[in-house]
């Protein structure tokens, strides 16, 4: 099951709203 880019964006936005900023930044670095 592949998510569309739009679905991924909304999931990330949802997660972002719950995560502390530093943890989110760390996760961004991991996914690059």
N, C-alpha and C positions, 0 to 999 in steps of 0.2 A: 504493500500500500504506500504509494508515493503521495506526499502532500503537495498541493499546488503552492506556488510562491506566495499567493495571497493568504492561504491557510497558514503557512509557516510564519508569515509576518504577523498575523493576528495572534498566533500562539506565543511568539516572542514578545509581542507587546503585552500580552496577558501576564506572562512570566515576569517581565521587566517591572510591571507595576507592583509585584509582590516582593521582588528581590532587593536587598540592600545594594546600593550602587557599586560598591567595591567588588561584591561577589559577581555581579553582572559583568563588570569589566573583565574580571578574571575568566569568566565563561566565554566571552567574546574572543579573548586571546587564545583560548584552547581550541576554538572552532575555526580559527583562521588557517 
